[in-house]
């Protein structure tokens, strides 16, 4: 996937922490912890089941909360 993203000329930010995401008329605004904002058409929330990105957009989690048991 990384090769396709780079080949398309899409910028990648490594070691970047998202504070929140909000919907805009044109897409989304990604508010970073460092105080900067990225305007984007789309955002892919790949930050796990307890996604801060999903939560900040008000999207409910579907499915089981946990499929593992720990002792």
N, CA, C and O atoms as a Maestro MAE file, in Angstrom:
{
 s_m_m2io_version
 :::
 2.0.0
}

f_m_ct {
 s_m_title
 :::
 protein
 m_atom[284] {
  # First column is atom index #
  i_m_mmod_type
  r_m_x_coord
  r_m_y_coord
  r_m_z_coord
  i_m_residue_number
  s_m_chain_name
  s_m_pdb_residue_name
  s_m_pdb_atom_name
  i_m_atomic_number
  :::
  1 25 0.825 -1.181 0.000 1 A "UNK " " N  " 7
  2 3 0.000 0.000 0.000 1 A "UNK " " CA " 6
  3 2 0.875 1.252 0.000 1 A "UNK " " C  " 6
  4 15 0.574 2.224 -0.693 1 A "UNK " " O  " 8
  5 25 1.951 1.228 0.774 2 A "UNK " " N  " 7
  6 3 2.840 2.390 0.851 2 A "UNK " " CA " 6
  7 2 3.367 2.774 -0.531 2 A "UNK " " C  " 6
  8 15 3.430 3.958 -0.865 2 A "UNK " " O  " 8
  9 25 3.740 1.789 -1.326 3 A "UNK " " N  " 7
  10 3 4.257 2.079 -2.669 3 A "UNK " " CA " 6
  11 2 3.209 2.789 -3.527 3 A "UNK " " C  " 6
  12 15 3.546 3.705 -4.276 3 A "UNK " " O  " 8
  13 25 1.956 2.380 -3.427 4 A "UNK " " N  " 7
  14 3 0.880 3.001 -4.213 4 A "UNK " " CA " 6
  15 2 0.625 4.435 -3.749 4 A "UNK " " C  " 6
  16 15 0.402 5.327 -4.568 4 A "UNK " " O  " 8
  17 25 0.659 4.649 -2.455 5 A "UNK " " N  " 7
  18 3 0.443 5.992 -1.916 5 A "UNK " " CA " 6
  19 2 1.574 6.916 -2.367 5 A "UNK " " C  " 6
  20 15 1.327 8.036 -2.815 5 A "UNK " " O  " 8
  21 25 2.798 6.446 -2.246 6 A "UNK " " N  " 7
  22 3 3.949 7.262 -2.670 6 A "UNK " " CA " 6
  23 2 3.919 7.522 -4.169 6 A "UNK " " C  " 6
  24 15 4.221 8.632 -4.607 6 A "UNK " " O  " 8
  25 25 3.559 6.512 -4.964 7 A "UNK " " N  " 7
  26 3 3.500 6.672 -6.418 7 A "UNK " " CA " 6
  27 2 2.429 7.683 -6.821 7 A "UNK " " C  " 6
  28 15 2.566 8.353 -7.844 7 A "UNK " " O  " 8
  29 25 1.371 7.798 -6.029 8 A "UNK " " N  " 7
  30 3 0.299 8.752 -6.317 8 A "UNK " " CA " 6
  31 2 0.658 10.167 -5.875 8 A "UNK " " C  " 6
  32 15 -0.084 11.113 -6.142 8 A "UNK " " O  " 8
  33 25 1.805 10.312 -5.193 9 A "UNK " " N  " 7
  34 3 2.233 11.633 -4.745 9 A "UNK " " CA " 6
  35 2 1.507 12.127 -3.514 9 A "UNK " " C  " 6
  36 15 1.488 13.327 -3.241 9 A "UNK " " O  " 8
  37 25 0.906 11.212 -2.765 10 A "UNK " " N  " 7
  38 3 0.174 11.589 -1.555 10 A "UNK " " CA " 6
  39 2 1.170 11.736 -0.412 10 A "UNK " " C  " 6
  40 15 1.948 10.817 -0.157 10 A "UNK " " O  " 8
  41 25 1.163 12.868 0.278 11 A "UNK " " N  " 7
  42 3 2.122 13.056 1.370 11 A "UNK " " CA " 6
  43 2 1.828 12.128 2.542 11 A "UNK " " C  " 6
  44 15 0.672 11.864 2.871 11 A "UNK " " O  " 8
  45 25 2.890 11.643 3.160 12 A "UNK " " N  " 7
  46 3 2.784 10.772 4.326 12 A "UNK " " CA " 6
  47 2 3.489 11.459 5.485 12 A "UNK " " C  " 6
  48 15 4.596 11.977 5.335 12 A "UNK " " O  " 8
  49 25 2.842 11.456 6.631 13 A "UNK " " N  " 7
  50 3 3.463 12.020 7.837 13 A "UNK " " CA " 6
  51 2 3.687 10.900 8.831 13 A "UNK " " C  " 6
  52 15 2.734 10.300 9.327 13 A "UNK " " O  " 8
  53 25 4.934 10.623 9.117 14 A "UNK " " N  " 7
  54 3 5.289 9.588 10.084 14 A "UNK " " CA " 6
  55 2 5.386 10.224 11.464 14 A "UNK " " C  " 6
  56 15 5.655 11.420 11.579 14 A "UNK " " O  " 8
  57 25 5.171 9.437 12.505 15 A "UNK " " N  " 7
  58 3 5.295 9.892 13.891 15 A "UNK " " CA " 6
  59 2 4.462 11.144 14.150 15 A "UNK " " C  " 6
  60 15 4.919 12.095 14.782 15 A "UNK " " O  " 8
  61 25 3.235 11.120 13.649 16 A "UNK " " N  " 7
  62 3 2.321 12.240 13.793 16 A "UNK " " CA " 6
  63 2 1.121 11.781 14.609 16 A "UNK " " C  " 6
  64 15 0.568 10.713 14.344 16 A "UNK " " O  " 8
  65 25 0.716 12.563 15.588 17 A "UNK " " N  " 7
  66 3 -0.382 12.177 16.459 17 A "UNK " " CA " 6
  67 2 -1.606 13.044 16.200 17 A "UNK " " C  " 6
  68 15 -1.531 14.272 16.231 17 A "UNK " " O  " 8
  69 25 -2.735 12.387 15.945 18 A "UNK " " N  " 7
  70 3 -3.999 13.067 15.699 18 A "UNK " " CA " 6
  71 2 -4.672 13.375 17.029 18 A "UNK " " C  " 6
  72 15 -4.821 12.498 17.880 18 A "UNK " " O  " 8
  73 25 -5.071 14.620 17.198 19 A "UNK " " N  " 7
  74 3 -5.816 15.003 18.393 19 A "UNK " " CA " 6
  75 2 -7.301 14.776 18.197 19 A "UNK " " C  " 6
  76 15 -7.975 14.223 19.065 19 A "UNK " " O  " 8
  77 25 -7.812 15.211 17.037 20 A "UNK " " N  " 7
  78 3 -9.225 15.016 16.714 20 A "UNK " " CA " 6
  79 2 -9.414 15.209 15.215 20 A "UNK " " C  " 6
  80 15 -8.527 15.679 14.503 20 A "UNK " " O  " 8
  81 25 -10.599 14.830 14.770 21 A "UNK " " N  " 7
  82 3 -10.973 14.985 13.365 21 A "UNK " " CA " 6
  83 2 -12.374 15.570 13.343 21 A "UNK " " C  " 6
  84 15 -13.231 15.170 14.131 21 A "UNK " " O  " 8
  85 25 -12.609 16.514 12.444 22 A "UNK " " N  " 7
  86 3 -13.944 17.088 12.322 22 A "UNK " " CA " 6
  87 2 -14.358 17.130 10.858 22 A "UNK " " C  " 6
  88 15 -13.528 17.297 9.964 22 A "UNK " " O  " 8
  89 25 -15.664 16.974 10.631 23 A "UNK " " N  " 7
  90 3 -16.208 17.065 9.280 23 A "UNK " " CA " 6
  91 2 -16.242 18.516 8.837 23 A "UNK " " C  " 6
  92 15 -16.508 19.415 9.635 23 A "UNK " " O  " 8
  93 25 -15.970 18.736 7.560 24 A "UNK " " N  " 7
  94 3 -16.080 20.068 6.967 24 A "UNK " " CA " 6
  95 2 -16.972 19.969 5.737 24 A "UNK " " C  " 6
  96 15 -17.354 18.869 5.335 24 A "UNK " " O  " 8
  97 25 -17.303 21.093 5.144 25 A "UNK " " N  " 7
  98 3 -18.135 21.097 3.934 25 A "UNK " " CA " 6
  99 2 -17.441 20.383 2.781 25 A "UNK " " C  " 6
  100 15 -18.102 19.832 1.901 25 A "UNK " " O  " 8
  101 25 -16.104 20.391 2.784 26 A "UNK " " N  " 7
  102 3 -15.346 19.813 1.679 26 A "UNK " " CA " 6
  103 2 -14.690 18.477 2.006 26 A "UNK " " C  " 6
  104 15 -14.075 17.871 1.128 26 A "UNK " " O  " 8
  105 25 -14.802 18.003 3.236 27 A "UNK " " N  " 7
  106 3 -14.140 16.755 3.609 27 A "UNK " " CA " 6
  107 2 -13.951 16.668 5.100 27 A "UNK " " C  " 6
  108 15 -14.919 16.629 5.859 27 A "UNK " " O  " 8
  109 25 -12.693 16.637 5.523 28 A "UNK " " N  " 7
  110 3 -12.376 16.553 6.948 28 A "UNK " " CA " 6
  111 2 -11.212 17.472 7.296 28 A "UNK " " C  " 6
  112 15 -10.372 17.785 6.452 28 A "UNK " " O  " 8
  113 25 -11.179 17.894 8.546 29 A "UNK " " N  " 7
  114 3 -10.043 18.639 9.090 29 A "UNK " " CA " 6
  115 2 -9.430 17.745 10.152 29 A "UNK " " C  " 6
  116 15 -10.104 17.338 11.098 29 A "UNK " " O  " 8
  117 25 -8.164 17.445 9.993 30 A "UNK " " N  " 7
  118 3 -7.440 16.603 10.943 30 A "UNK " " CA " 6
  119 2 -6.605 17.528 11.815 30 A "UNK " " C  " 6
  120 15 -5.675 18.175 11.335 30 A "UNK " " O  " 8
  121 25 -6.942 17.588 13.095 31 A "UNK " " N  " 7
  122 3 -6.274 18.471 14.036 31 A "UNK " " CA " 6
  123 2 -5.189 17.668 14.754 31 A "UNK " " C  " 6
  124 15 -5.483 16.724 15.487 31 A "UNK " " O  " 8
  125 25 -3.938 18.056 14.534 32 A "UNK " " N  " 7
  126 3 -2.822 17.333 15.114 32 A "UNK " " CA " 6
  127 2 -2.487 17.846 16.499 32 A "UNK " " C  " 6
  128 15 -2.796 18.989 16.837 32 A "UNK " " O  " 8
  129 25 -1.861 17.008 17.297 33 A "UNK " " N  " 7
  130 3 -1.489 17.364 18.666 33 A "UNK " " CA " 6
  131 2 -0.510 18.542 18.671 33 A "UNK " " C  " 6
  132 15 -0.488 19.322 19.623 33 A "UNK " " O  " 8
  133 25 0.297 18.674 17.616 34 A "UNK " " N  " 7
  134 3 1.271 19.771 17.572 34 A "UNK " " CA " 6
  135 2 0.636 21.123 17.267 34 A "UNK " " C  " 6
  136 15 1.335 22.132 17.182 34 A "UNK " " O  " 8
  137 25 -0.714 21.149 17.098 35 A "UNK " " N  " 7
  138 3 -1.415 22.405 16.853 35 A "UNK " " CA " 6
  139 2 -1.703 22.691 15.393 35 A "UNK " " C  " 6
  140 15 -2.453 23.619 15.090 35 A "UNK " " O  " 8
  141 25 -1.132 21.922 14.483 36 A "UNK " " N  " 7
  142 3 -1.390 22.147 13.065 36 A "UNK " " CA " 6
  143 2 -2.641 21.395 12.636 36 A "UNK " " C  " 6
  144 15 -3.110 20.495 13.333 36 A "UNK " " O  " 8
  145 25 -3.173 21.774 11.482 37 A "UNK " " N  " 7
  146 3 -4.376 21.149 10.932 37 A "UNK " " CA " 6
  147 2 -4.120 20.758 9.491 37 A "UNK " " C  " 6
  148 15 -3.503 21.506 8.732 37 A "UNK " " O  " 8
  149 25 -4.598 19.582 9.120 38 A "UNK " " N  " 7
  150 3 -4.509 19.102 7.741 38 A "UNK " " CA " 6
  151 2 -5.925 19.015 7.196 38 A "UNK " " C  " 6
  152 15 -6.774 18.352 7.792 38 A "UNK " " O  " 8
  153 25 -6.194 19.670 6.079 39 A "UNK " " N  " 7
  154 3 -7.483 19.543 5.399 39 A "UNK " " CA " 6
  155 2 -7.370 18.424 4.380 39 A "UNK " " C  " 6
  156 15 -6.417 18.379 3.602 39 A "UNK " " O  " 8
  157 25 -8.343 17.521 4.385 40 A "UNK " " N  " 7
  158 3 -8.280 16.358 3.507 40 A "UNK " " CA " 6
  159 2 -9.657 16.025 2.962 40 A "UNK " " C  " 6
  160 15 -10.678 16.407 3.534 40 A "UNK " " O  " 8
  161 25 -9.668 15.308 1.848 41 A "UNK " " N  " 7
  162 3 -10.925 14.824 1.287 41 A "UNK " " CA " 6
  163 2 -11.436 13.639 2.100 41 A "UNK " " C  " 6
  164 15 -12.640 13.499 2.317 41 A "UNK " " O  " 8
  165 25 -10.506 12.784 2.550 42 A "UNK " " N  " 7
  166 3 -10.852 11.566 3.268 42 A "UNK " " CA " 6
  167 2 -9.865 11.356 4.406 42 A "UNK " " C  " 6
  168 15 -8.765 11.909 4.401 42 A "UNK " " O  " 8
  169 25 -10.271 10.553 5.377 43 A "UNK " " N  " 7
  170 3 -9.358 10.117 6.423 43 A "UNK " " CA " 6
  171 2 -9.597 8.620 6.625 43 A "UNK " " C  " 6
  172 15 -10.739 8.158 6.636 43 A "UNK " " O  " 8
  173 25 -8.519 7.880 6.783 44 A "UNK " " N  " 7
  174 3 -8.604 6.457 7.069 44 A "UNK " " CA " 6
  175 2 -8.215 6.271 8.530 44 A "UNK " " C  " 6
  176 15 -7.082 6.551 8.923 44 A "UNK " " O  " 8
  177 25 -9.155 5.800 9.318 45 A "UNK " " N  " 7
  178 3 -8.901 5.581 10.744 45 A "UNK " " CA " 6
  179 2 -8.407 4.154 10.928 45 A "UNK " " C  " 6
  180 15 -9.201 3.214 10.969 45 A "UNK " " O  " 8
  181 25 -7.108 3.998 11.037 46 A "UNK " " N  " 7
  182 3 -6.507 2.675 11.223 46 A "UNK " " CA " 6
  183 2 -5.850 2.614 12.594 46 A "UNK " " C  " 6
  184 15 -4.752 2.080 12.754 46 A "UNK " " O  " 8
  185 25 -6.546 3.175 13.579 47 A "UNK " " N  " 7
  186 3 -5.964 3.265 14.918 47 A "UNK " " CA " 6
  187 2 -6.645 2.344 15.920 47 A "UNK " " C  " 6
  188 15 -6.630 2.615 17.121 47 A "UNK " " O  " 8
  189 25 -7.236 1.266 15.442 48 A "UNK " " N  " 7
  190 3 -7.732 0.218 16.332 48 A "UNK " " CA " 6
  191 2 -9.174 0.367 16.773 48 A "UNK " " C  " 6
  192 15 -9.870 1.316 16.413 48 A "UNK " " O  " 8
  193 25 -9.601 -0.615 17.573 49 A "UNK " " N  " 7
  194 3 -10.996 -0.700 18.006 49 A "UNK " " CA " 6
  195 2 -11.416 0.475 18.882 49 A "UNK " " C  " 6
  196 15 -12.590 0.843 18.895 49 A "UNK " " O  " 8
  197 25 -10.494 1.057 19.598 50 A "UNK " " N  " 7
  198 3 -10.807 2.204 20.464 50 A "UNK " " CA " 6
  199 2 -10.346 3.500 19.793 50 A "UNK " " C  " 6
  200 15 -9.755 4.372 20.429 50 A "UNK " " O  " 8
  201 25 -10.630 3.601 18.507 51 A "UNK " " N  " 7
  202 3 -10.171 4.671 17.639 51 A "UNK " " CA " 6
  203 2 -10.558 6.067 18.120 51 A "UNK " " C  " 6
  204 15 -11.740 6.378 18.264 51 A "UNK " " O  " 8
  205 25 -9.561 6.897 18.363 52 A "UNK " " N  " 7
  206 3 -9.811 8.296 18.705 52 A "UNK " " CA " 6
  207 2 -10.378 9.034 17.499 52 A "UNK " " C  " 6
  208 15 -11.186 9.950 17.655 52 A "UNK " " O  " 8
  209 25 -9.961 8.644 16.305 53 A "UNK " " N  " 7
  210 3 -10.465 9.283 15.088 53 A "UNK " " CA " 6
  211 2 -11.956 8.997 14.929 53 A "UNK " " C  " 6
  212 15 -12.744 9.916 14.707 53 A "UNK " " O  " 8
  213 25 -12.339 7.744 15.040 54 A "UNK " " N  " 7
  214 3 -13.743 7.354 14.919 54 A "UNK " " CA " 6
  215 2 -14.582 8.045 15.992 54 A "UNK " " C  " 6
  216 15 -15.657 8.574 15.707 54 A "UNK " " O  " 8
  217 25 -14.091 8.033 17.208 55 A "UNK " " N  " 7
  218 3 -14.807 8.649 18.319 55 A "UNK " " CA " 6
  219 2 -15.002 10.146 18.096 55 A "UNK " " C  " 6
  220 15 -16.086 10.667 18.354 55 A "UNK " " O  " 8
  221 25 -13.970 10.847 17.621 56 A "UNK " " N  " 7
  222 3 -14.080 12.298 17.429 56 A "UNK " " CA " 6
  223 2 -15.072 12.653 16.328 56 A "UNK " " C  " 6
  224 15 -15.594 13.767 16.301 56 A "UNK " " O  " 8
  225 25 -15.336 11.713 15.417 57 A "UNK " " N  " 7
  226 3 -16.330 11.944 14.366 57 A "UNK " " CA " 6
  227 2 -17.724 11.477 14.784 57 A "UNK " " C  " 6
  228 15 -18.680 11.625 14.022 57 A "UNK " " O  " 8
  229 25 -17.847 10.909 16.001 58 A "UNK " " N  " 7
  230 3 -19.138 10.471 16.497 58 A "UNK " " CA " 6
  231 2 -19.642 9.190 15.862 58 A "UNK " " C  " 6
  232 15 -20.845 8.933 15.837 58 A "UNK " " O  " 8
  233 25 -18.712 8.377 15.343 59 A "UNK " " N  " 7
  234 3 -19.092 7.120 14.697 59 A "UNK " " CA " 6
  235 2 -19.042 6.009 15.735 59 A "UNK " " C  " 6
  236 15 -18.006 5.764 16.354 59 A "UNK " " O  " 8
  237 25 -20.176 5.340 15.917 60 A "UNK " " N  " 7
  238 3 -20.257 4.254 16.887 60 A "UNK " " CA " 6
  239 2 -19.503 3.026 16.385 60 A "UNK " " C  " 6
  240 15 -19.447 2.768 15.182 60 A "UNK " " O  " 8
  241 25 -18.929 2.277 17.315 61 A "UNK " " N  " 7
  242 3 -18.283 1.022 16.978 61 A "UNK " " CA " 6
  243 2 -19.353 -0.046 16.808 61 A "UNK " " C  " 6
  244 15 -20.277 -0.136 17.616 61 A "UNK " " O  " 8
  245 25 -19.233 -0.849 15.768 62 A "UNK " " N  " 7
  246 3 -20.162 -1.944 15.540 62 A "UNK " " CA " 6
  247 2 -19.460 -3.255 15.851 62 A "UNK " " C  " 6
  248 15 -18.248 -3.380 15.676 62 A "UNK " " O  " 8
  249 25 -20.225 -4.221 16.309 63 A "UNK " " N  " 7
  250 3 -19.664 -5.525 16.595 63 A "UNK " " CA " 6
  251 2 -19.281 -5.658 18.055 63 A "UNK " " C  " 6
  252 15 -19.496 -4.747 18.854 63 A "UNK " " O  " 8
  253 25 -18.710 -6.807 18.394 64 A "UNK " " N  " 7
  254 3 -18.358 -7.053 19.797 64 A "UNK " " CA " 6
  255 2 -17.256 -6.124 20.276 64 A "UNK " " C  " 6
  256 15 -16.353 -5.784 19.512 64 A "UNK " " O  " 8
  257 25 -17.324 -5.715 21.521 65 A "UNK " " N  " 7
  258 3 -16.313 -4.838 22.108 65 A "UNK " " CA " 6
  259 2 -14.979 -5.555 22.258 65 A "UNK " " C  " 6
  260 15 -13.917 -4.943 22.146 65 A "UNK " " O  " 8
  261 25 -15.043 -6.859 22.512 66 A "UNK " " N  " 7
  262 3 -13.823 -7.632 22.665 66 A "UNK " " CA " 6
  263 2 -14.096 -9.070 22.285 66 A "UNK " " C  " 6
  264 15 -15.125 -9.632 22.660 66 A "UNK " " O  " 8
  265 25 -13.191 -9.662 21.551 67 A "UNK " " N  " 7
  266 3 -13.358 -11.071 21.217 67 A "UNK " " CA " 6
  267 2 -12.253 -11.899 21.872 67 A "UNK " " C  " 6
  268 15 -11.944 -13.004 21.425 67 A "UNK " " O  " 8
  269 25 -11.662 -11.353 22.933 68 A "UNK " " N  " 7
  270 3 -10.603 -12.056 23.650 68 A "UNK " " CA " 6
  271 2 -10.884 -12.025 25.144 68 A "UNK " " C  " 6
  272 15 -11.490 -11.090 25.665 68 A "UNK " " O  " 8
  273 25 -10.434 -13.054 25.803 69 A "UNK " " N  " 7
  274 3 -10.545 -13.123 27.262 69 A "UNK " " CA " 6
  275 2 -9.153 -13.197 27.843 69 A "UNK " " C  " 6
  276 15 -8.294 -13.922 27.340 69 A "UNK " " O  " 8
  277 25 -8.933 -12.442 28.908 70 A "UNK " " N  " 7
  278 3 -7.627 -12.414 29.555 70 A "UNK " " CA " 6
  279 2 -7.787 -12.822 31.009 70 A "UNK " " C  " 6
  280 15 -8.735 -12.405 31.674 70 A "UNK " " O  " 8
  281 25 -6.872 -13.628 31.498 71 A "UNK " " N  " 7
  282 3 -6.909 -14.074 32.880 71 A "UNK " " CA " 6
  283 2 -5.649 -13.612 33.583 71 A "UNK " " C  " 6
  284 15 -5.470 -13.882 34.771 71 A "UNK " " O  " 8
  :::
 }
 m_bond[283] {
  # First column is bond index #
  i_m_from
  i_m_to
  i_m_order
  :::
  1 1 2 1
  2 2 3 1
  3 3 4 2
  4 3 5 1
  5 5 6 1
  6 6 7 1
  7 7 8 2
  8 7 9 1
  9 9 10 1
  10 10 11 1
  11 11 12 2
  12 11 13 1
  13 13 14 1
  14 14 15 1
  15 15 16 2
  16 15 17 1
  17 17 18 1
  18 18 19 1
  19 19 20 2
  20 19 21 1
  21 21 22 1
  22 22 23 1
  23 23 24 2
  24 23 25 1
  25 25 26 1
  26 26 27 1
  27 27 28 2
  28 27 29 1
  29 29 30 1
  30 30 31 1
  31 31 32 2
  32 31 33 1
  33 33 34 1
  34 34 35 1
  35 35 36 2
  36 35 37 1
  37 37 38 1
  38 38 39 1
  39 39 40 2
  40 39 41 1
  41 41 42 1
  42 42 43 1
  43 43 44 2
  44 43 45 1
  45 45 46 1
  46 46 47 1
  47 47 48 2
  48 47 49 1
  49 49 50 1
  50 50 51 1
  51 51 52 2
  52 51 53 1
  53 53 54 1
  54 54 55 1
  55 55 56 2
  56 55 57 1
  57 57 58 1
  58 58 59 1
  59 59 60 2
  60 59 61 1
  61 61 62 1
  62 62 63 1
  63 63 64 2
  64 63 65 1
  65 65 66 1
  66 66 67 1
  67 67 68 2
  68 67 69 1
  69 69 70 1
  70 70 71 1
  71 71 72 2
  72 71 73 1
  73 73 74 1
  74 74 75 1
  75 75 76 2
  76 75 77 1
  77 77 78 1
  78 78 79 1
  79 79 80 2
  80 79 81 1
  81 81 82 1
  82 82 83 1
  83 83 84 2
  84 83 85 1
  85 85 86 1
  86 86 87 1
  87 87 88 2
  88 87 89 1
  89 89 90 1
  90 90 91 1
  91 91 92 2
  92 91 93 1
  93 93 94 1
  94 94 95 1
  95 95 96 2
  96 95 97 1
  97 97 98 1
  98 98 99 1
  99 99 100 2
  100 99 101 1
  101 101 102 1
  102 102 103 1
  103 103 104 2
  104 103 105 1
  105 105 106 1
  106 106 107 1
  107 107 108 2
  108 107 109 1
  109 109 110 1
  110 110 111 1
  111 111 112 2
  112 111 113 1
  113 113 114 1
  114 114 115 1
  115 115 116 2
  116 115 117 1
  117 117 118 1
  118 118 119 1
  119 119 120 2
  120 119 121 1
  121 121 122 1
  122 122 123 1
  123 123 124 2
  124 123 125 1
  125 125 126 1
  126 126 127 1
  127 127 128 2
  128 127 129 1
  129 129 130 1
  130 130 131 1
  131 131 132 2
  132 131 133 1
  133 133 134 1
  134 134 135 1
  135 135 136 2
  136 135 137 1
  137 137 138 1
  138 138 139 1
  139 139 140 2
  140 139 141 1
  141 141 142 1
  142 142 143 1
  143 143 144 2
  144 143 145 1
  145 145 146 1
  146 146 147 1
  147 147 148 2
  148 147 149 1
  149 149 150 1
  150 150 151 1
  151 151 152 2
  152 151 153 1
  153 153 154 1
  154 154 155 1
  155 155 156 2
  156 155 157 1
  157 157 158 1
  158 158 159 1
  159 159 160 2
  160 159 161 1
  161 161 162 1
  162 162 163 1
  163 163 164 2
  164 163 165 1
  165 165 166 1
  166 166 167 1
  167 167 168 2
  168 167 169 1
  169 169 170 1
  170 170 171 1
  171 171 172 2
  172 171 173 1
  173 173 174 1
  174 174 175 1
  175 175 176 2
  176 175 177 1
  177 177 178 1
  178 178 179 1
  179 179 180 2
  180 179 181 1
  181 181 182 1
  182 182 183 1
  183 183 184 2
  184 183 185 1
  185 185 186 1
  186 186 187 1
  187 187 188 2
  188 187 189 1
  189 189 190 1
  190 190 191 1
  191 191 192 2
  192 191 193 1
  193 193 194 1
  194 194 195 1
  195 195 196 2
  196 195 197 1
  197 197 198 1
  198 198 199 1
  199 199 200 2
  200 199 201 1
  201 201 202 1
  202 202 203 1
  203 203 204 2
  204 203 205 1
  205 205 206 1
  206 206 207 1
  207 207 208 2
  208 207 209 1
  209 209 210 1
  210 210 211 1
  211 211 212 2
  212 211 213 1
  213 213 214 1
  214 214 215 1
  215 215 216 2
  216 215 217 1
  217 217 218 1
  218 218 219 1
  219 219 220 2
  220 219 221 1
  221 221 222 1
  222 222 223 1
  223 223 224 2
  224 223 225 1
  225 225 226 1
  226 226 227 1
  227 227 228 2
  228 227 229 1
  229 229 230 1
  230 230 231 1
  231 231 232 2
  232 231 233 1
  233 233 234 1
  234 234 235 1
  235 235 236 2
  236 235 237 1
  237 237 238 1
  238 238 239 1
  239 239 240 2
  240 239 241 1
  241 241 242 1
  242 242 243 1
  243 243 244 2
  244 243 245 1
  245 245 246 1
  246 246 247 1
  247 247 248 2
  248 247 249 1
  249 249 250 1
  250 250 251 1
  251 251 252 2
  252 251 253 1
  253 253 254 1
  254 254 255 1
  255 255 256 2
  256 255 257 1
  257 257 258 1
  258 258 259 1
  259 259 260 2
  260 259 261 1
  261 261 262 1
  262 262 263 1
  263 263 264 2
  264 263 265 1
  265 265 266 1
  266 266 267 1
  267 267 268 2
  268 267 269 1
  269 269 270 1
  270 270 271 1
  271 271 272 2
  272 271 273 1
  273 273 274 1
  274 274 275 1
  275 275 276 2
  276 275 277 1
  277 277 278 1
  278 278 279 1
  279 279 280 2
  280 279 281 1
  281 281 282 1
  282 282 283 1
  283 283 284 2
  :::
 }
}
